[in-house]
Each structure stands twice: as structure tokens, then as C-alpha cells.
Amino acid sequence: MVEIGGVAVDRLKSFVERIERLEEEKAALSADIREVYGEAKGAGFDVATLRQVVRMRKLDPSDRRRNEELLDLYKRALDL
């Protein structure tokens, strides 16, 4: 194993290449997600609301309930 200044060159190169591959995959996935949102918009769905639903579905049910209760409380307080 070659070391330069105490750094294992092959190991470092391996990490960098893995990160670069993952970044490429992430960019491709982001493009795919944008495309799906575009399809949903074309089908008449509101994209902002759809994004909110996706975020909510990621939450634990108890956290989701708590967020919804707080939102309702704030809306009532502001007479919305």
C-alpha cells in the first residue's frame, strides 16, 4: 500500500471514486423524481401539496399527528 504523507493513496482513491459514483446516482435519481412530479402536474395534481404529502409520509405517525395538531392550533390562533 502506497502512502503519501501518512495517507493510504489507494484507500483514499477508493473513497473518492465511490463518492463520485454515488453523486452521479443521486443526480440521476433527482432528475427521475423531477420527472415524476412533472407527470403528476401534467395529470392535474398540485405539486406543492404532493411534496408536502411525501414529506408527511416519511414521518413517524406520532410525529405526523403532533405536526398536524400544531398546524391546526396555529391556524385557529390566526383565524385561518
mmCIF file of the N, C-alpha and C atoms, coordinates in Angstrom:
data_MODEL
# 
_entry.id   MODEL 
# 
loop_
_atom_site.group_PDB 
_atom_site.id 
_atom_site.type_symbol 
_atom_site.label_atom_id 
_atom_site.label_alt_id 
_atom_site.label_comp_id 
_atom_site.label_asym_id 
_atom_site.label_entity_id 
_atom_site.label_seq_id 
_atom_site.pdbx_PDB_ins_code 
_atom_site.Cartn_x 
_atom_site.Cartn_y 
_atom_site.Cartn_z 
_atom_site.occupancy 
_atom_site.B_iso_or_equiv 
_atom_site.pdbx_formal_charge 
_atom_site.auth_seq_id 
_atom_site.auth_comp_id 
_atom_site.auth_asym_id 
_atom_site.auth_atom_id 
_atom_site.pdbx_PDB_model_num 
ATOM 1   N N  . MET A 1 1  ? 0.854   -1.183 0.000   1.00 0.00 ? 1  MET A N  1 
ATOM 2   C CA . MET A 1 1  ? 0.000   0.000  0.000   1.00 0.00 ? 1  MET A CA 1 
ATOM 3   C C  . MET A 1 1  ? 0.892   1.235  0.000   1.00 0.00 ? 1  MET A C  1 
ATOM 4   N N  . VAL A 1 2  ? 0.642   2.126  -0.935  1.00 0.00 ? 2  VAL A N  1 
ATOM 5   C CA . VAL A 1 2  ? 1.419   3.346  -1.064  1.00 0.00 ? 2  VAL A CA 1 
ATOM 6   C C  . VAL A 1 2  ? 0.846   4.401  -0.132  1.00 0.00 ? 2  VAL A C  1 
ATOM 7   N N  . GLU A 1 3  ? 1.727   5.055  0.597   1.00 0.00 ? 3  GLU A N  1 
ATOM 8   C CA . GLU A 1 3  ? 1.306   6.142  1.487   1.00 0.00 ? 3  GLU A CA 1 
ATOM 9   C C  . GLU A 1 3  ? 2.057   7.402  1.120   1.00 0.00 ? 3  GLU A C  1 
ATOM 10  N N  . ILE A 1 4  ? 1.337   8.497  1.116   1.00 0.00 ? 4  ILE A N  1 
ATOM 11  C CA . ILE A 1 4  ? 1.946   9.802  0.885   1.00 0.00 ? 4  ILE A CA 1 
ATOM 12  C C  . ILE A 1 4  ? 1.538   10.688 2.048   1.00 0.00 ? 4  ILE A C  1 
ATOM 13  N N  . GLY A 1 5  ? 2.522   11.108 2.810   1.00 0.00 ? 5  GLY A N  1 
ATOM 14  C CA . GLY A 1 5  ? 2.234   11.954 3.967   1.00 0.00 ? 5  GLY A CA 1 
ATOM 15  C C  . GLY A 1 5  ? 1.338   11.267 4.972   1.00 0.00 ? 5  GLY A C  1 
ATOM 16  N N  . GLY A 1 6  ? 1.455   9.949  5.092   1.00 0.00 ? 6  GLY A N  1 
ATOM 17  C CA . GLY A 1 6  ? 0.641   9.201  6.052   1.00 0.00 ? 6  GLY A CA 1 
ATOM 18  C C  . GLY A 1 6  ? -0.745  8.846  5.545   1.00 0.00 ? 6  GLY A C  1 
ATOM 19  N N  . VAL A 1 7  ? -1.024  9.135  4.260   1.00 0.00 ? 7  VAL A N  1 
ATOM 20  C CA . VAL A 1 7  ? -2.336  8.855  3.679   1.00 0.00 ? 7  VAL A CA 1 
ATOM 21  C C  . VAL A 1 7  ? -2.218  7.640  2.752   1.00 0.00 ? 7  VAL A C  1 
ATOM 22  N N  . ALA A 1 8  ? -3.071  6.649  2.953   1.00 0.00 ? 8  ALA A N  1 
ATOM 23  C CA . ALA A 1 8  ? -3.097  5.471  2.090   1.00 0.00 ? 8  ALA A CA 1 
ATOM 24  C C  . ALA A 1 8  ? -3.752  5.865  0.775   1.00 0.00 ? 8  ALA A C  1 
ATOM 25  N N  . VAL A 1 9  ? -2.978  6.011  -0.264  1.00 0.00 ? 9  VAL A N  1 
ATOM 26  C CA . VAL A 1 9  ? -3.436  6.544  -1.548  1.00 0.00 ? 9  VAL A CA 1 
ATOM 27  C C  . VAL A 1 9  ? -4.548  5.697  -2.160  1.00 0.00 ? 9  VAL A C  1 
ATOM 28  N N  . ASP A 1 10 ? -4.363  4.378  -2.208  1.00 0.00 ? 10 ASP A N  1 
ATOM 29  C CA . ASP A 1 10 ? -5.381  3.512  -2.810  1.00 0.00 ? 10 ASP A CA 1 
ATOM 30  C C  . ASP A 1 10 ? -6.699  3.600  -2.062  1.00 0.00 ? 10 ASP A C  1 
ATOM 31  N N  . ARG A 1 11 ? -6.622  3.631  -0.749  1.00 0.00 ? 11 ARG A N  1 
ATOM 32  C CA . ARG A 1 11 ? -7.845  3.711  0.079   1.00 0.00 ? 11 ARG A CA 1 
ATOM 33  C C  . ARG A 1 11 ? -8.553  5.038  -0.161  1.00 0.00 ? 11 ARG A C  1 
ATOM 34  N N  . LEU A 1 12 ? -7.790  6.124  -0.185  1.00 0.00 ? 12 LEU A N  1 
ATOM 35  C CA . LEU A 1 12 ? -8.356  7.448  -0.431  1.00 0.00 ? 12 LEU A CA 1 
ATOM 36  C C  . LEU A 1 12 ? -9.016  7.495  -1.807  1.00 0.00 ? 12 LEU A C  1 
ATOM 37  N N  . LYS A 1 13 ? -8.312  6.981  -2.818  1.00 0.00 ? 13 LYS A N  1 
ATOM 38  C CA . LYS A 1 13 ? -8.851  6.971  -4.175  1.00 0.00 ? 13 LYS A CA 1 
ATOM 39  C C  . LYS A 1 13 ? -10.143 6.163  -4.237  1.00 0.00 ? 13 LYS A C  1 
ATOM 40  N N  . SER A 1 14 ? -10.196 5.051  -3.517  1.00 0.00 ? 14 SER A N  1 
ATOM 41  C CA . SER A 1 14 ? -11.403 4.224  -3.481  1.00 0.00 ? 14 SER A CA 1 
ATOM 42  C C  . SER A 1 14 ? -12.584 4.992  -2.893  1.00 0.00 ? 14 SER A C  1 
ATOM 43  N N  . PHE A 1 15 ? -12.351 5.710  -1.797  1.00 0.00 ? 15 PHE A N  1 
ATOM 44  C CA . PHE A 1 15 ? -13.421 6.506  -1.195  1.00 0.00 ? 15 PHE A CA 1 
ATOM 45  C C  . PHE A 1 15 ? -13.912 7.578  -2.152  1.00 0.00 ? 15 PHE A C  1 
ATOM 46  N N  . VAL A 1 16 ? -12.986 8.282  -2.778  1.00 0.00 ? 16 VAL A N  1 
ATOM 47  C CA . VAL A 1 16 ? -13.349 9.361  -3.695  1.00 0.00 ? 16 VAL A CA 1 
ATOM 48  C C  . VAL A 1 16 ? -14.159 8.821  -4.868  1.00 0.00 ? 16 VAL A C  1 
ATOM 49  N N  . GLU A 1 17 ? -13.736 7.697  -5.441  1.00 0.00 ? 17 GLU A N  1 
ATOM 50  C CA . GLU A 1 17 ? -14.458 7.126  -6.576  1.00 0.00 ? 17 GLU A CA 1 
ATOM 51  C C  . GLU A 1 17 ? -15.846 6.652  -6.183  1.00 0.00 ? 17 GLU A C  1 
ATOM 52  N N  . ARG A 1 18 ? -15.983 6.069  -5.001  1.00 0.00 ? 18 ARG A N  1 
ATOM 53  C CA . ARG A 1 18 ? -17.310 5.645  -4.521  1.00 0.00 ? 18 ARG A CA 1 
ATOM 54  C C  . ARG A 1 18 ? -18.225 6.840  -4.343  1.00 0.00 ? 18 ARG A C  1 
ATOM 55  N N  . ILE A 1 19 ? -17.691 7.898  -3.752  1.00 0.00 ? 19 ILE A N  1 
ATOM 56  C CA . ILE A 1 19 ? -18.482 9.115  -3.537  1.00 0.00 ? 19 ILE A CA 1 
ATOM 57  C C  . ILE A 1 19 ? -18.917 9.693  -4.883  1.00 0.00 ? 19 ILE A C  1 
ATOM 58  N N  . GLU A 1 20 ? -18.006 9.724  -5.839  1.00 0.00 ? 20 GLU A N  1 
ATOM 59  C CA . GLU A 1 20 ? -18.350 10.258 -7.161  1.00 0.00 ? 20 GLU A CA 1 
ATOM 60  C C  . GLU A 1 20 ? -19.451 9.437  -7.822  1.00 0.00 ? 20 GLU A C  1 
ATOM 61  N N  . ARG A 1 21 ? -19.382 8.114  -7.727  1.00 0.00 ? 21 ARG A N  1 
ATOM 62  C CA . ARG A 1 21 ? -20.427 7.263  -8.302  1.00 0.00 ? 21 ARG A CA 1 
ATOM 63  C C  . ARG A 1 21 ? -21.770 7.516  -7.636  1.00 0.00 ? 21 ARG A C  1 
ATOM 64  N N  . LEU A 1 22 ? -21.748 7.636  -6.306  1.00 0.00 ? 22 LEU A N  1 
ATOM 65  C CA . LEU A 1 22 ? -22.999 7.894  -5.585  1.00 0.00 ? 22 LEU A CA 1 
ATOM 66  C C  . LEU A 1 22 ? -23.575 9.256  -5.937  1.00 0.00 ? 22 LEU A C  1 
ATOM 67  N N  . GLU A 1 23 ? -22.714 10.261 -6.106  1.00 0.00 ? 23 GLU A N  1 
ATOM 68  C CA . GLU A 1 23 ? -23.184 11.588 -6.513  1.00 0.00 ? 23 GLU A CA 1 
ATOM 69  C C  . GLU A 1 23 ? -23.846 11.527 -7.885  1.00 0.00 ? 23 GLU A C  1 
ATOM 70  N N  . GLU A 1 24 ? -23.283 10.742 -8.804  1.00 0.00 ? 24 GLU A N  1 
ATOM 71  C CA . GLU A 1 24 ? -23.886 10.579 -10.125 1.00 0.00 ? 24 GLU A CA 1 
ATOM 72  C C  . GLU A 1 24 ? -25.250 9.904  -10.015 1.00 0.00 ? 24 GLU A C  1 
ATOM 73  N N  . GLU A 1 25 ? -25.332 8.871  -9.181  1.00 0.00 ? 25 GLU A N  1 
ATOM 74  C CA . GLU A 1 25 ? -26.607 8.182  -8.980  1.00 0.00 ? 25 GLU A CA 1 
ATOM 75  C C  . GLU A 1 25 ? -27.636 9.116  -8.367  1.00 0.00 ? 25 GLU A C  1 
ATOM 76  N N  . LYS A 1 26 ? -27.190 9.944  -7.408  1.00 0.00 ? 26 LYS A N  1 
ATOM 77  C CA . LYS A 1 26 ? -28.094 10.889 -6.757  1.00 0.00 ? 26 LYS A CA 1 
ATOM 78  C C  . LYS A 1 26 ? -28.639 11.893 -7.766  1.00 0.00 ? 26 LYS A C  1 
ATOM 79  N N  . ALA A 1 27 ? -27.772 12.378 -8.658  1.00 0.00 ? 27 ALA A N  1 
ATOM 80  C CA . ALA A 1 27 ? -28.213 13.332 -9.683  1.00 0.00 ? 27 ALA A CA 1 
ATOM 81  C C  . ALA A 1 27 ? -29.239 12.676 -10.606 1.00 0.00 ? 27 ALA A C  1 
ATOM 82  N N  . ALA A 1 28 ? -28.994 11.426 -10.973 1.00 0.00 ? 28 ALA A N  1 
ATOM 83  C CA . ALA A 1 28 ? -29.935 10.715 -11.847 1.00 0.00 ? 28 ALA A CA 1 
ATOM 84  C C  . ALA A 1 28 ? -31.275 10.518 -11.138 1.00 0.00 ? 28 ALA A C  1 
ATOM 85  N N  . LEU A 1 29 ? -31.231 10.157 -9.860  1.00 0.00 ? 29 LEU A N  1 
ATOM 86  C CA . LEU A 1 29 ? -32.469 9.973  -9.093  1.00 0.00 ? 29 LEU A CA 1 
ATOM 87  C C  . LEU A 1 29 ? -33.227 11.287 -8.956  1.00 0.00 ? 29 LEU A C  1 
ATOM 88  N N  . SER A 1 30 ? -32.509 12.374 -8.722  1.00 0.00 ? 30 SER A N  1 
ATOM 89  C CA . SER A 1 30 ? -33.161 13.683 -8.611  1.00 0.00 ? 30 SER A CA 1 
ATOM 90  C C  . SER A 1 30 ? -33.872 14.036 -9.911  1.00 0.00 ? 30 SER A C  1 
ATOM 91  N N  . ALA A 1 31 ? -33.238 13.743 -11.028 1.00 0.00 ? 31 ALA A N  1 
ATOM 92  C CA . ALA A 1 31 ? -33.869 14.008 -12.328 1.00 0.00 ? 31 ALA A CA 1 
ATOM 93  C C  . ALA A 1 31 ? -35.114 13.148 -12.495 1.00 0.00 ? 31 ALA A C  1 
ATOM 94  N N  . ASP A 1 32 ? -35.038 11.886 -12.075 1.00 0.00 ? 32 ASP A N  1 
ATOM 95  C CA . ASP A 1 32 ? -36.207 10.996 -12.160 1.00 0.00 ? 32 ASP A CA 1 
ATOM 96  C C  . ASP A 1 32 ? -37.349 11.512 -11.295 1.00 0.00 ? 32 ASP A C  1 
ATOM 97  N N  . ILE A 1 33 ? -37.027 11.978 -10.105 1.00 0.00 ? 33 ILE A N  1 
ATOM 98  C CA . ILE A 1 33 ? -38.054 12.496 -9.196  1.00 0.00 ? 33 ILE A CA 1 
ATOM 99  C C  . ILE A 1 33 ? -38.705 13.742 -9.795  1.00 0.00 ? 33 ILE A C  1 
ATOM 100 N N  . ARG A 1 34 ? -37.896 14.637 -10.346 1.00 0.00 ? 34 ARG A N  1 
ATOM 101 C CA . ARG A 1 34 ? -38.448 15.833 -11.009 1.00 0.00 ? 34 ARG A CA 1 
ATOM 102 C C  . ARG A 1 34 ? -39.397 15.434 -12.140 1.00 0.00 ? 34 ARG A C  1 
ATOM 103 N N  . GLU A 1 35 ? -39.017 14.411 -12.869 1.00 0.00 ? 35 GLU A N  1 
ATOM 104 C CA . GLU A 1 35 ? -39.850 13.940 -13.972 1.00 0.00 ? 35 GLU A CA 1 
ATOM 105 C C  . GLU A 1 35 ? -41.200 13.423 -13.469 1.00 0.00 ? 35 GLU A C  1 
ATOM 106 N N  . VAL A 1 36 ? -41.189 12.680 -12.375 1.00 0.00 ? 36 VAL A N  1 
ATOM 107 C CA . VAL A 1 36 ? -42.441 12.152 -11.816 1.00 0.00 ? 36 VAL A CA 1 
ATOM 108 C C  . VAL A 1 36 ? -43.321 13.299 -11.336 1.00 0.00 ? 36 VAL A C  1 
ATOM 109 N N  . TYR A 1 37 ? -42.719 14.303 -10.676 1.00 0.00 ? 37 TYR A N  1 
ATOM 110 C CA . TYR A 1 37 ? -43.507 15.460 -10.255 1.00 0.00 ? 37 TYR A CA 1 
ATOM 111 C C  . TYR A 1 37 ? -44.094 16.174 -11.482 1.00 0.00 ? 37 TYR A C  1 
ATOM 112 N N  . GLY A 1 38 ? -43.316 16.246 -12.554 1.00 0.00 ? 38 GLY A N  1 
ATOM 113 C CA . GLY A 1 38 ? -43.818 16.851 -13.786 1.00 0.00 ? 38 GLY A CA 1 
ATOM 114 C C  . GLY A 1 38 ? -44.997 16.075 -14.351 1.00 0.00 ? 38 GLY A C  1 
ATOM 115 N N  . GLU A 1 39 ? -44.906 14.751 -14.316 1.00 0.00 ? 39 GLU A N  1 
ATOM 116 C CA . GLU A 1 39 ? -46.022 13.917 -14.782 1.00 0.00 ? 39 GLU A CA 1 
ATOM 117 C C  . GLU A 1 39 ? -47.259 14.150 -13.916 1.00 0.00 ? 39 GLU A C  1 
ATOM 118 N N  . ALA A 1 40 ? -47.043 14.231 -12.601 1.00 0.00 ? 40 ALA A N  1 
ATOM 119 C CA . ALA A 1 40 ? -48.166 14.455 -11.686 1.00 0.00 ? 40 ALA A CA 1 
ATOM 120 C C  . ALA A 1 40 ? -48.816 15.805 -11.975 1.00 0.00 ? 40 ALA A C  1 
ATOM 121 N N  . LYS A 1 41 ? -47.987 16.827 -12.222 1.00 0.00 ? 41 LYS A N  1 
ATOM 122 C CA . LYS A 1 41 ? -48.521 18.146 -12.548 1.00 0.00 ? 41 LYS A CA 1 
ATOM 123 C C  . LYS A 1 41 ? -49.325 18.085 -13.847 1.00 0.00 ? 41 LYS A C  1 
ATOM 124 N N  . GLY A 1 42 ? -48.800 17.372 -14.827 1.00 0.00 ? 42 GLY A N  1 
ATOM 125 C CA . GLY A 1 42 ? -49.496 17.219 -16.095 1.00 0.00 ? 42 GLY A CA 1 
ATOM 126 C C  . GLY A 1 42 ? -50.828 16.498 -15.947 1.00 0.00 ? 42 GLY A C  1 
ATOM 127 N N  . ALA A 1 43 ? -50.930 15.663 -14.913 1.00 0.00 ? 43 ALA A N  1 
ATOM 128 C CA . ALA A 1 43 ? -52.173 14.935 -14.654 1.00 0.00 ? 43 ALA A CA 1 
ATOM 129 C C  . ALA A 1 43 ? -53.133 15.755 -13.791 1.00 0.00 ? 43 ALA A C  1 
ATOM 130 N N  . GLY A 1 44 ? -52.727 17.006 -13.460 1.00 0.00 ? 44 GLY A N  1 
ATOM 131 C CA . GLY A 1 44 ? -53.626 17.892 -12.727 1.00 0.00 ? 44 GLY A CA 1 
ATOM 132 C C  . GLY A 1 44 ? -53.412 17.944 -11.221 1.00 0.00 ? 44 GLY A C  1 
ATOM 133 N N  . PHE A 1 45 ? -52.367 17.288 -10.723 1.00 0.00 ? 45 PHE A N  1 
ATOM 134 C CA . PHE A 1 45 ? -52.106 17.325 -9.286  1.00 0.00 ? 45 PHE A CA 1 
ATOM 135 C C  . PHE A 1 45 ? -51.282 18.554 -8.932  1.00 0.00 ? 45 PHE A C  1 
ATOM 136 N N  . ASP A 1 46 ? -51.518 19.094 -7.733  1.00 0.00 ? 46 ASP A N  1 
ATOM 137 C CA . ASP A 1 46 ? -50.764 20.236 -7.236  1.00 0.00 ? 46 ASP A CA 1 
ATOM 138 C C  . ASP A 1 46 ? -49.441 19.725 -6.675  1.00 0.00 ? 46 ASP A C  1 
ATOM 139 N N  . VAL A 1 47 ? -48.342 20.138 -7.286  1.00 0.00 ? 47 VAL A N  1 
ATOM 140 C CA . VAL A 1 47 ? -47.027 19.609 -6.929  1.00 0.00 ? 47 VAL A CA 1 
ATOM 141 C C  . VAL A 1 47 ? -46.618 20.015 -5.518  1.00 0.00 ? 47 VAL A C  1 
ATOM 142 N N  . ALA A 1 48 ? -46.898 21.241 -5.104  1.00 0.00 ? 48 ALA A N  1 
ATOM 143 C CA . ALA A 1 48 ? -46.528 21.678 -3.754  1.00 0.00 ? 48 ALA A CA 1 
ATOM 144 C C  . ALA A 1 48 ? -47.213 20.807 -2.706  1.00 0.00 ? 48 ALA A C  1 
ATOM 145 N N  . THR A 1 49 ? -48.487 20.516 -2.914  1.00 0.00 ? 49 THR A N  1 
ATOM 146 C CA . THR A 1 49 ? -49.223 19.668 -1.977  1.00 0.00 ? 49 THR A CA 1 
ATOM 147 C C  . THR A 1 49 ? -48.699 18.245 -2.024  1.00 0.00 ? 49 THR A C  1 
ATOM 148 N N  . LEU A 1 50 ? -48.385 17.776 -3.207  1.00 0.00 ? 50 LEU A N  1 
ATOM 149 C CA . LEU A 1 50 ? -47.832 16.431 -3.351  1.00 0.00 ? 50 LEU A CA 1 
ATOM 150 C C  . LEU A 1 50 ? -46.504 16.304 -2.614  1.00 0.00 ? 50 LEU A C  1 
ATOM 151 N N  . ARG A 1 51 ? -45.652 17.321 -2.709  1.00 0.00 ? 51 ARG A N  1 
ATOM 152 C CA . ARG A 1 51 ? -44.373 17.315 -1.983  1.00 0.00 ? 51 ARG A CA 1 
ATOM 153 C C  . ARG A 1 51 ? -44.618 17.273 -0.475  1.00 0.00 ? 51 ARG A C  1 
ATOM 154 N N  . GLN A 1 52 ? -45.612 18.015 -0.027  1.00 0.00 ? 52 GLN A N  1 
ATOM 155 C CA . GLN A 1 52 ? -45.945 18.033 1.402   1.00 0.00 ? 52 GLN A CA 1 
ATOM 156 C C  . GLN A 1 52 ? -46.411 16.653 1.856   1.00 0.00 ? 52 GLN A C  1 
ATOM 157 N N  . VAL A 1 53 ? -47.225 15.993 1.050   1.00 0.00 ? 53 VAL A N  1 
ATOM 158 C CA . VAL A 1 53 ? -47.706 14.648 1.384   1.00 0.00 ? 53 VAL A CA 1 
ATOM 159 C C  . VAL A 1 53 ? -46.531 13.674 1.471   1.00 0.00 ? 53 VAL A C  1 
ATOM 160 N N  . VAL A 1 54 ? -45.598 13.771 0.528   1.00 0.00 ? 54 VAL A N  1 
ATOM 161 C CA . VAL A 1 54 ? -44.424 12.885 0.539   1.00 0.00 ? 54 VAL A CA 1 
ATOM 162 C C  . VAL A 1 54 ? -43.613 13.110 1.815   1.00 0.00 ? 54 VAL A C  1 
ATOM 163 N N  . ARG A 1 55 ? -43.410 14.386 2.190   1.00 0.00 ? 55 ARG A N  1 
ATOM 164 C CA . ARG A 1 55 ? -42.685 14.692 3.435   1.00 0.00 ? 55 ARG A CA 1 
ATOM 165 C C  . ARG A 1 55 ? -43.407 14.115 4.646   1.00 0.00 ? 55 ARG A C  1 
ATOM 166 N N  . MET A 1 56 ? -44.733 14.258 4.670   1.00 0.00 ? 56 MET A N  1 
ATOM 167 C CA . MET A 1 56 ? -45.520 13.784 5.811   1.00 0.00 ? 56 MET A CA 1 
ATOM 168 C C  . MET A 1 56 ? -45.443 12.262 5.943   1.00 0.00 ? 56 MET A C  1 
ATOM 169 N N  . ARG A 1 57 ? -45.452 11.568 4.805   1.00 0.00 ? 57 ARG A N  1 
ATOM 170 C CA . ARG A 1 57 ? -45.421 10.104 4.848   1.00 0.00 ? 57 ARG A CA 1 
ATOM 171 C C  . ARG A 1 57 ? -44.104 9.573  5.385   1.00 0.00 ? 57 ARG A C  1 
ATOM 172 N N  . LYS A 1 58 ? -43.048 10.390 5.340   1.00 0.00 ? 58 LYS A N  1 
ATOM 173 C CA . LYS A 1 58 ? -41.753 9.984  5.876   1.00 0.00 ? 58 LYS A CA 1 
ATOM 174 C C  . LYS A 1 58 ? -41.729 10.024 7.405   1.00 0.00 ? 58 LYS A C  1 
ATOM 175 N N  . LEU A 1 59 ? -42.644 10.785 7.980   1.00 0.00 ? 59 LEU A N  1 
ATOM 176 C CA . LEU A 1 59 ? -42.661 10.978 9.435   1.00 0.00 ? 59 LEU A CA 1 
ATOM 177 C C  . LEU A 1 59 ? -43.248 9.775  10.150  1.00 0.00 ? 59 LEU A C  1 
ATOM 178 N N  . ASP A 1 60 ? -42.813 9.586  11.371  1.00 0.00 ? 60 ASP A N  1 
ATOM 179 C CA . ASP A 1 60 ? -43.417 8.616  12.265  1.00 0.00 ? 60 ASP A CA 1 
ATOM 180 C C  . ASP A 1 60 ? -44.855 9.069  12.515  1.00 0.00 ? 60 ASP A C  1 
ATOM 181 N N  . PRO A 1 61 ? -45.816 8.134  12.608  1.00 0.00 ? 61 PRO A N  1 
ATOM 182 C CA . PRO A 1 61 ? -47.220 8.541  12.795  1.00 0.00 ? 61 PRO A CA 1 
ATOM 183 C C  . PRO A 1 61 ? -47.441 9.484  13.982  1.00 0.00 ? 61 PRO A C  1 
ATOM 184 N N  . SER A 1 62 ? -46.749 9.272  15.071  1.00 0.00 ? 62 SER A N  1 
ATOM 185 C CA . SER A 1 62 ? -46.948 10.159 16.225  1.00 0.00 ? 62 SER A CA 1 
ATOM 186 C C  . SER A 1 62 ? -46.394 11.555 15.937  1.00 0.00 ? 62 SER A C  1 
ATOM 187 N N  . ASP A 1 63 ? -45.265 11.647 15.238  1.00 0.00 ? 63 ASP A N  1 
ATOM 188 C CA . ASP A 1 63 ? -44.723 12.952 14.856  1.00 0.00 ? 63 ASP A CA 1 
ATOM 189 C C  . ASP A 1 63 ? -45.646 13.649 13.863  1.00 0.00 ? 63 ASP A C  1 
ATOM 190 N N  . ARG A 1 64 ? -46.215 12.873 12.944  1.00 0.00 ? 64 ARG A N  1 
ATOM 191 C CA . ARG A 1 64 ? -47.138 13.440 11.962  1.00 0.00 ? 64 ARG A CA 1 
ATOM 192 C C  . ARG A 1 64 ? -48.360 14.022 12.672  1.00 0.00 ? 64 ARG A C  1 
ATOM 193 N N  . ARG A 1 65 ? -48.929 13.260 13.619  1.00 0.00 ? 65 ARG A N  1 
ATOM 194 C CA . ARG A 1 65 ? -50.095 13.755 14.381  1.00 0.00 ? 65 ARG A CA 1 
ATOM 195 C C  . ARG A 1 65 ? -49.744 15.027 15.124  1.00 0.00 ? 65 ARG A C  1 
ATOM 196 N N  . ARG A 1 66 ? -48.582 15.042 15.767  1.00 0.00 ? 66 ARG A N  1 
ATOM 197 C CA . ARG A 1 66 ? -48.154 16.218 16.524  1.00 0.00 ? 66 ARG A CA 1 
ATOM 198 C C  . ARG A 1 66 ? -48.036 17.420 15.592  1.00 0.00 ? 66 ARG A C  1 
ATOM 199 N N  . ASN A 1 67 ? -47.433 17.237 14.418  1.00 0.00 ? 67 ASN A N  1 
ATOM 200 C CA . ASN A 1 67 ? -47.309 18.340 13.458  1.00 0.00 ? 67 ASN A CA 1 
ATOM 201 C C  . ASN A 1 67 ? -48.670 18.833 12.991  1.00 0.00 ? 67 ASN A C  1 
ATOM 202 N N  . GLU A 1 68 ? -49.573 17.897 12.709  1.00 0.00 ? 68 GLU A N  1 
ATOM 203 C CA . GLU A 1 68 ? -50.914 18.279 12.266  1.00 0.00 ? 68 GLU A CA 1 
ATOM 204 C C  . GLU A 1 68 ? -51.666 19.022 13.371  1.00 0.00 ? 68 GLU A C  1 
ATOM 205 N N  . GLU A 1 69 ? -51.523 18.568 14.615  1.00 0.00 ? 69 GLU A N  1 
ATOM 206 C CA . GLU A 1 69 ? -52.181 19.248 15.735  1.00 0.00 ? 69 GLU A CA 1 
ATOM 207 C C  . GLU A 1 69 ? -51.635 20.655 15.908  1.00 0.00 ? 69 GLU A C  1 
ATOM 208 N N  . LEU A 1 70 ? -50.322 20.814 15.807  1.00 0.00 ? 70 LEU A N  1 
ATOM 209 C CA . LEU A 1 70 ? -49.732 22.151 15.926  1.00 0.00 ? 70 LEU A CA 1 
ATOM 210 C C  . LEU A 1 70 ? -50.180 23.055 14.783  1.00 0.00 ? 70 LEU A C  1 
ATOM 211 N N  . LEU A 1 71 ? -50.231 22.503 13.579  1.00 0.00 ? 71 LEU A N  1 
ATOM 212 C CA . LEU A 1 71 ? -50.689 23.291 12.439  1.00 0.00 ? 71 LEU A CA 1 
ATOM 213 C C  . LEU A 1 71 ? -52.131 23.743 12.655  1.00 0.00 ? 71 LEU A C  1 
ATOM 214 N N  . ASP A 1 72 ? -52.991 22.843 13.118  1.00 0.00 ? 72 ASP A N  1 
ATOM 215 C CA . ASP A 1 72 ? -54.382 23.210 13.398  1.00 0.00 ? 72 ASP A CA 1 
ATOM 216 C C  . ASP A 1 72 ? -54.458 24.282 14.473  1.00 0.00 ? 72 ASP A C  1 
ATOM 217 N N  . LEU A 1 73 ? -53.655 24.135 15.510  1.00 0.00 ? 73 LEU A N  1 
ATOM 218 C CA . LEU A 1 73 ? -53.634 25.118 16.592  1.00 0.00 ? 73 LEU A CA 1 
ATOM 219 C C  . LEU A 1 73 ? -53.218 26.488 16.051  1.00 0.00 ? 73 LEU A C  1 
ATOM 220 N N  . TYR A 1 74 ? -52.148 26.534 15.276  1.00 0.00 ? 74 TYR A N  1 
ATOM 221 C CA . TYR A 1 74 ? -51.676 27.801 14.717  1.00 0.00 ? 74 TYR A CA 1 
ATOM 222 C C  . TYR A 1 74 ? -52.711 28.398 13.779  1.00 0.00 ? 74 TYR A C  1 
ATOM 223 N N  . LYS A 1 75 ? -53.360 27.572 12.965  1.00 0.00 ? 75 LYS A N  1 
ATOM 224 C CA . LYS A 1 75 ? -54.370 28.085 12.059  1.00 0.00 ? 75 LYS A CA 1 
ATOM 225 C C  . LYS A 1 75 ? -55.554 28.683 12.822  1.00 0.00 ? 75 LYS A C  1 
ATOM 226 N N  . ARG A 1 76 ? -55.970 28.008 13.896  1.00 0.00 ? 76 ARG A N  1 
ATOM 227 C CA . ARG A 1 76 ? -57.076 28.555 14.716  1.00 0.00 ? 76 ARG A CA 1 
ATOM 228 C C  . ARG A 1 76 ? -56.654 29.854 15.374  1.00 0.00 ? 76 ARG A C  1 
ATOM 229 N N  . ALA A 1 77 ? -55.409 29.897 15.867  1.00 0.00 ? 77 ALA A N  1 
ATOM 230 C CA . ALA A 1 77 ? -54.919 31.107 16.527  1.00 0.00 ? 77 ALA A CA 1 
ATOM 231 C C  . ALA A 1 77 ? -54.866 32.280 15.554  1.00 0.00 ? 77 ALA A C  1 
ATOM 232 N N  . LEU A 1 78 ? -54.608 32.005 14.291  1.00 0.00 ? 78 LEU A N  1 
ATOM 233 C CA . LEU A 1 78 ? -54.535 33.064 13.295  1.00 0.00 ? 78 LEU A CA 1 
ATOM 234 C C  . LEU A 1 78 ? -55.828 33.231 12.511  1.00 0.00 ? 78 LEU A C  1 
ATOM 235 N N  . ASP A 1 79 ? -56.867 32.503 12.953  1.00 0.00 ? 79 ASP A N  1 
ATOM 236 C CA . ASP A 1 79 ? -58.188 32.573 12.328  1.00 0.00 ? 79 ASP A CA 1 
ATOM 237 C C  . ASP A 1 79 ? -58.129 32.273 10.834  1.00 0.00 ? 79 ASP A C  1 
ATOM 238 N N  . LEU A 1 80 ? -57.429 31.185 10.506  1.00 0.00 ? 80 LEU A N  1 
ATOM 239 C CA . LEU A 1 80 ? -57.327 30.771 9.098   1.00 0.00 ? 80 LEU A CA 1 
ATOM 240 C C  . LEU A 1 80 ? -58.301 29.678 8.793   1.00 0.00 ? 80 LEU A C  1 
# 
